[in-house]
Amino acid sequence: MSLRDFLEVLDNEGLLTHVRRPVSVRYEVAAIMKKLDPRPVLFHDIREAPGFKLIGNLCADRKILARALGISERDLLKRIVEAMENPRRGEIVRDPPCQEIVIDDPDLRKLPFLVFGEKDGGPYMTAGIVIARDPELGHNASYHRLMLLNERRVVARILPRHLDEFIKRGVRRIAITVGNHPAFMLAAAVTWKLGVSELDIAAALTPIRYAKAVTSDILVPADCELILEGRITDERADEGPFIDITGTYDIVRKERVIEIECITMRRNPIFQQILPAGSEHRNLMGMPREAAIYAEASRVCEVVDVRLTPGGCNWLHCAISIKKRSDDDPRRVIEAALRAHQSLKHVIVVDDDIDLSSPYDLEWAIATRAQLDKDLVLRPNELGSSLDPSADQVTRRTCKAGLDATIPLKADKSKFIKARIPGEDEIRIEDYVK
Ligand SMILES: Cc1cc2nc3c(=O)[nH]c(=O)nc-3n(C[C@H](O)[C@H](O)[C@H](O)COP(=O)(O)O)c2cc1C
């Protein structure tokens, strides 16, 4: 399925907001995306980029992501784990829609790169997924924010993960895909074993067709909207400042320059952008990590649900609900979660009567079920996230903590259970109040 097919589904169900008025790439598109977050929004008229539509907030709502995969919200994490553990090859086709138009003398300034915030180091493209191919390891797909330098060059933020590993092995050619179906977007956000391709994880989530890029043997999603083909250079330039997942500005770093040699696209292309620190950014970053935590913690205990919470930037804080069999279970789960997601800072373990999507419920569990002198695990000076402004953002040293907010097994359980009024969930207030 393509992005276009999915937008049609959303539109038919009244879930897509259309903005037909001309809008500017400078703050205006970003401000509207933020106001509408988490509702998907299609911009029809971008003042500085005639000919392009632009989709925002596509994967901002977990319900919409579940809809895109044809499953219920409850099954999302299990489905992602299944796809990670059982990747599958996608079909390979010739003459793909994403190559309907081929531009050999590209000018990136004609694309709707956006200025999101007032301190941004330049115009940015945030939904570009970089695909690289290593002769032995196969394909890798990962997100890298791209700051526009000039008509042919961008600078990419590349953290020391798989793409960086590929570069160290000598890989230079890349294809950057834009305008993808949510399944591909979710798969590209997965960090898993080196050598397991995100292209195959995507194909295990939904049927996806691939085709060879025009200037290399790299496989790209055949039905995506636009591809930038080029190479990663050894040259470095200032990247940033730019807003990161925490909603704060990330620092300026010297990062690699990418040179674009060719653009291919569909007719009437739909560009795509992700609002930094918006629900889509946080969901896409967080959900594959939730799946990894779910898988790892399930080895030590019966896990009911996992949530990287929105107040914790869907990255730094994790809540896990379990069916506890031993009072050691919460500590084992805390260790498993910290193993599964290296950037994780704080973990809360609760019983399965707590709704992880409710920040109120989580705080209530801490307030009524935890004694911090016994229930807190502190792990100072650990390797954590570069995104947390309270940590050392260069050495990434931070203090991690886990909190057991479950009911002790030997305690009188009835003291801890929320009192309920019979019928409170079923009552229809309209029947009583006019
Ligand atoms: C919306 C979004 C933006 C991201 N931006 C960047 C980025 O600018 N630089 C980076 O190195 N990783 C970024 N990431 C994280 C990587 O894409 C992600 O961790 C990916 O899974 C790494 O792939 P790998 O396991 O193949 O290394 C971003 C992730 C998402 C979902």
The ligand as an SDF file (V2000), in Angstrom:
LIG
                    3D

 31 33  0  0  0  0  0  0  0  0999 V2000
   11.3050   11.1420   13.2610 C   0  0  0  0  0  0  0  0  0  0  0  0
   12.6570   10.6210   13.5620 C   0  0  0  0  0  0  0  0  0  0  0  0
   13.7690   11.4330   13.4130 C   0  0  0  0  0  0  0  0  0  0  0  0
   15.0440   10.9580   13.6650 C   0  0  0  0  0  0  0  0  0  0  0  0
   16.1200   11.7540   13.4270 N   0  0  0  0  0  0  0  0  0  0  0  0
   17.3700   11.2290   13.5220 C   0  0  0  0  0  0  0  0  0  0  0  0
   18.5110   12.0050   13.1540 C   0  0  0  0  0  0  0  0  0  0  0  0
   18.4010   13.1630   12.7690 O   0  0  0  0  0  0  0  0  0  0  0  0
   19.7250   11.4150   13.2430 N   0  0  0  0  0  0  0  0  0  0  0  0
   19.8950   10.1150   13.6640 C   0  0  0  0  0  0  0  0  0  0  0  0
   21.0230    9.6350   13.6800 O   0  0  0  0  0  0  0  0  0  0  0  0
   18.8270    9.3830   14.0490 N   0  0  0  0  0  0  0  0  0  0  0  0
   17.5820    9.9090   13.9830 C   0  0  0  0  0  0  0  0  0  0  0  0
   16.4930    9.1640   14.3180 N   0  0  0  0  0  0  0  0  0  0  0  0
   16.6970    7.8340   14.8820 C   0  0  0  0  0  0  0  0  0  0  0  0
   16.9970    6.8070   13.8600 C   0  0  0  0  0  0  0  0  0  0  0  0
   16.3730    6.9510   12.6360 O   0  0  0  0  0  0  0  0  0  0  0  0
   16.5200    5.5020   14.4090 C   0  0  0  0  0  0  0  0  0  0  0  0
   17.0480    5.2620   15.6750 O   0  0  0  0  0  0  0  0  0  0  0  0
   16.8770    4.3940   13.5160 C   0  0  0  0  0  0  0  0  0  0  0  0
   16.1970    3.3100   13.9310 O   0  0  0  0  0  0  0  0  0  0  0  0
   18.3410    4.0390   13.5580 C   0  0  0  0  0  0  0  0  0  0  0  0
   18.4620    3.0300   12.6340 O   0  0  0  0  0  0  0  0  0  0  0  0
   19.5530    1.8980   12.7670 P   0  0  0  0  0  0  0  0  0  0  0  0
   19.0950    0.9260   13.7810 O   0  0  0  0  0  0  0  0  0  0  0  0
   19.5760    1.3220   11.4100 O   0  0  0  0  0  0  0  0  0  0  0  0
   20.8120    2.5800   13.1470 O   0  0  0  0  0  0  0  0  0  0  0  0
   15.2080    9.6320   14.1110 C   0  0  0  0  0  0  0  0  0  0  0  0
   14.0950    8.8150   14.2780 C   0  0  0  0  0  0  0  0  0  0  0  0
   12.8360    9.2980   14.0000 C   0  0  0  0  0  0  0  0  0  0  0  0
   11.6790    8.3900   14.1510 C   0  0  0  0  0  0  0  0  0  0  0  0
  1  2  1  0
  2  3  1  0
  2 30  2  0
  3  4  2  0
  4  5  1  0
  4 28  1  0
  5  6  2  0
  6  7  1  0
  6 13  1  0
  7  8  2  0
  7  9  1  0
  9 10  1  0
 10 11  2  0
 10 12  1  0
 12 13  2  0
 13 14  1  0
 14 15  1  0
 14 28  1  0
 15 16  1  0
 16 17  1  0
 16 18  1  0
 18 19  1  0
 18 20  1  0
 20 21  1  0
 20 22  1  0
 22 23  1  0
 23 24  1  0
 24 25  2  0
 24 26  1  0
 24 27  1  0
 28 29  2  0
 29 30  1  0
 30 31  1  0
M  END
$$$$
